[in-house]
Amino acid sequence: MPPSTFPGVWSLLAPILGSLWPFLVLEIALLITLRLLDPEATRFFFRRNKIEILTTLFAVIGYAISYFYVQQPGHAFAMSVAISLIAMLVLIYSKTRERDFYFISLRREKDKDDWIGDGTFRYERTQYAYSVTNSHSGFIFPKCLIWSDYKLKFDFKILKTSIGVILRATNLSNMVMMQIFDNGIKPHIRVNGFWQFWEPKEARLEFTKKLNLDDWYTCTMQCDKSSIRIRIFEWIEHADPKEPSEKIIEHSPIFDRTWKIPSGHIAYQTQDTSLVGQIIKSTVPFPINLEYGTFGFRNDGAENALVKDVLIEKI
């Protein structure tokens, strides 16, 4: 670019750059907010509302162009058209790349509002998480009721015995449940209220390294067609190399296995007593239809665990 053209280009761009100073102030405010609030919840808030935020940003830029170039309608028109085209491309790209998701931090009492179930599902203030116990049927998140293939991620801590993770639940009587113990995972399926389960060894879901009760872990479960991939990560805390006085947490994988959801029918044995006192046994078959459904958590009786930072994404 010849030196003589620089003043002209600068005079064209200076008003726009000058009008963007509020966004610099906003960025500083956002950085402060991210330090004060939960980073995960804040990040997913911006991800959920990304289209609206981008639309507002481009609209403000358009208003600034119209204001500063009111005496130069030709320049204002050309730059407004360019901004509109750029905005259209960015928004279309963002829309096509975005996947449906929900992030539920489970760090506030009102995070329970969208769940349905029975038993105890309550906020524990000292743990900044929700406890699940005394729930025979569990608690499910109904907003994903018609989802089929998805990836579930959450943090958990087993306080006593286990934590049951519900998948493909069309209601509280039909679901898959992966029950995580300290030594392995016991898969269950529930059809019309009846349970069938497989021991960890039988399902090839034993752990090579036992989980520690009262330690936090991260788990991902990916439902893809008729299989569920389960991965568990332990939390390793060490000093930050850049800031030795601060601690950072890394997630190290300790379990990665896939379990295939059974198909066909489940047969349940029932018995009744006839009028003459004879016991009559019969077999009732129920078809397994667990192709879609939402997620949730379940612990029966004294089983107890904590969960938080739940992310569900379509795949």
Secondary structure as the mmCIF struct_conf table of DSSP 4:
data_model
#
loop_
_struct_conf.conf_type_id
_struct_conf.id
_struct_conf.beg_label_comp_id
_struct_conf.beg_label_asym_id
_struct_conf.beg_label_seq_id
_struct_conf.end_label_comp_id
_struct_conf.end_label_asym_id
_struct_conf.end_label_seq_id
HELX_RH_3T_P HELX_RH_3T_P1 PRO A 3 THR A 5
HELX_RH_AL_P HELX_RH_AL_P1 PHE A 6 SER A 19
TURN_TY1_P TURN_TY1_P1 LEU A 20 LEU A 20
HELX_RH_AL_P HELX_RH_AL_P2 TRP A 21 LEU A 36
BEND BEND1 LEU A 37 LEU A 37
HELX_RH_AL_P HELX_RH_AL_P3 PRO A 39 ARG A 48
TURN_TY1_P TURN_TY1_P2 ASN A 49 ASN A 49
HELX_RH_AL_P HELX_RH_AL_P4 LYS A 50 PHE A 68
TURN_TY1_P TURN_TY1_P3 TYR A 69 GLN A 71
HELX_RH_AL_P HELX_RH_AL_P5 PRO A 73 ARG A 97
STRN STRN1 PHE A 101 ILE A 104
BEND BEND2 ARG A 108 ARG A 108
HELX_RH_3T_P HELX_RH_3T_P2 GLU A 109 LYS A 112
TURN_TY1_P TURN_TY1_P4 ASP A 113 ASP A 114
STRN STRN2 ILE A 116 GLY A 117
BEND BEND3 ASP A 118 GLY A 119
STRN STRN3 THR A 120 GLU A 124
TURN_TY1_P TURN_TY1_P5 ARG A 125 TYR A 128
STRN STRN4 ALA A 129 THR A 133
BEND BEND4 ASN A 134 ASN A 134
BEND BEND5 HIS A 136 SER A 137
STRN STRN5 PHE A 139 ILE A 140
HELX_RH_3T_P HELX_RH_3T_P3 PRO A 142 CYS A 144
TURN_TY1_P TURN_TY1_P6 LEU A 145 ILE A 146
BEND BEND6 ASP A 149 ASP A 149
STRN STRN6 TYR A 150 LYS A 160
BEND BEND7 THR A 161 THR A 161
STRN STRN7 ILE A 163 ASN A 171
TURN_TY1_P TURN_TY1_P7 LEU A 172 SER A 173
STRN STRN8 ASN A 174 ILE A 180
BEND BEND8 ASP A 182 ASN A 183
STRN STRN9 GLY A 184 GLY A 184
STRN STRN10 ILE A 185 VAL A 191
TURN_TY1_P TURN_TY1_P8 ASN A 192 GLY A 193
STRN STRN11 PHE A 194 PHE A 197
HELX_RH_AL_P HELX_RH_AL_P6 PRO A 200 ALA A 203
TURN_TY1_P TURN_TY1_P9 ARG A 204 ARG A 204
STRN STRN12 GLU A 206 GLU A 206
BEND BEND9 THR A 208 LYS A 209
HELX_LH_PP_P HELX_LH_PP_P1 LYS A 210 ASN A 212
TURN_TY1_P TURN_TY1_P10 LEU A 213 ASP A 214
STRN STRN13 TYR A 217 ASP A 224
TURN_TY1_P TURN_TY1_P11 LYS A 225 SER A 226
STRN STRN14 SER A 227 ALA A 239
BEND BEND10 PRO A 241 LYS A 242
TURN_TY1_P TURN_TY1_P12 PRO A 244 SER A 245
BEND BEND11 GLU A 246 GLU A 246
STRN STRN15 LYS A 247 LYS A 260
HELX_LH_PP_P HELX_LH_PP_P2 ILE A 261 PRO A 262
BEND BEND12 GLY A 264 GLY A 264
STRN STRN16 HIS A 265 THR A 273
TURN_TY1_P TURN_TY1_P13 LEU A 275 VAL A 276
BEND BEND13 GLY A 277 GLY A 277
STRN STRN17 ILE A 279 PRO A 287
BEND BEND14 GLU A 291 TYR A 292
STRN STRN18 THR A 294 ARG A 298
TURN_TY1_P TURN_TY1_P14 GLY A 301 ALA A 302
STRN STRN19 ASN A 304 LYS A 314
#
